[in-house]
Amino acid sequence: MGSPRPRKTLMVFGIGKLGGPVADLLSRRHPDCRFVMVSRSRERSEKRANLTKYLAAQWMLFPEVIGEEADLLDQEGTSDLVRRHSPDIVFNATTPFPWWKIDALPERERTLANKAGPGMWCALDCLLPLALTRAIGASGMSPIHVNGCYPDMTNRFLASEQHAPCLGIGNISNLVPGLTLAFAHALNRSPADVGIQLVGHHYVSWNAPTPAGCANAPYHLTVTYPGGSLRFQGPDDSPFRELRARATRVRGLDGLGVTIGSACTLLDELLGGSRRRHHSPGALGLAGGYPVRIGDDGSPCLDLDPSLTPQDAVDLNERAQKFDGIESVTPGSVLATPLAREAHREIVGIELPEIQTAAVVDFALKVVQRLEARYGLGLAAA
């Protein structure tokens, strides 16, 4: 008999609608692992950890689940927490401005924000991932860092930071189950025999399932099956017509389970689960989403169709990000499109400059305060 597998620790920052369910599912799949659930309230963290333990106990499983407290803007306190628990994997499920809060804006502002795209919120999306990245760096630990806060953009923004996230979850990954089911039906094959390799940005994943489709945004899709393959490139809407015809699903908050599943399948492999192809936004600190394989050390590599070079894939996503309201993003700098900047001025009441690392915290907190004062959205960082 071989030696027992070392027990791994997953630390989840943010235990709301994403982080909490991720811990619930993974603690049952990996009851031999250790889970640390972190929020700004120790009482809430401990109660949420107990909920995770309750759910596991219903299956007669008893993982170690710990509730902890940290304010990500307190770098010293957060780095001490990371050092104390020495996690193998850190998953960021925090955001100061959840995407569903857009629906709480007045109708005019909501319409304007949806048209402009998430690029207008770039400072907010960078705030907590940057804080967590720097806290990990200050801790002296080297966990695998996975980001769930708009990784298509934030992982690229953070790419030059020590211990920046190397993987993201959701977004382009959320299209893969539907495409698999739709093409299995269209080709009269088992879903298990259908392979998907999809390169695309958040914009495509968000809009392709809607009646309007994903407009002119570029993407690259390869569908493989025994005996053949199909290739599609944006702006061709035909593969998404198949999805809409054969595999539509509940969306919005009620459909968040798809994103939760994306996070769980990726983190499952990092915890020692089955090896497989994943689709990850922000993989390797690149803009947009890509098919990837994960190595034994947890590091990803691109798993592209041979017809597509890595540079072609990067170029595709850098073109596609403009549809999301992002003019450009490089390590340490992100510039929104003119439309997104105009929407920011109208909705928030202040100009949105090119966001650089040194200005993220002050500017993002100012935006949160303005949004709270204007609209009373109940933002946690206000």
Summary of the structure (lengths in Angstrom):
residues: 382
radius of gyration: 20.2
end to end distance: 54.9
largest distance: 65.7
contacts: 1377
relative contact order: 0.14
helix: 48%
strand: 18%
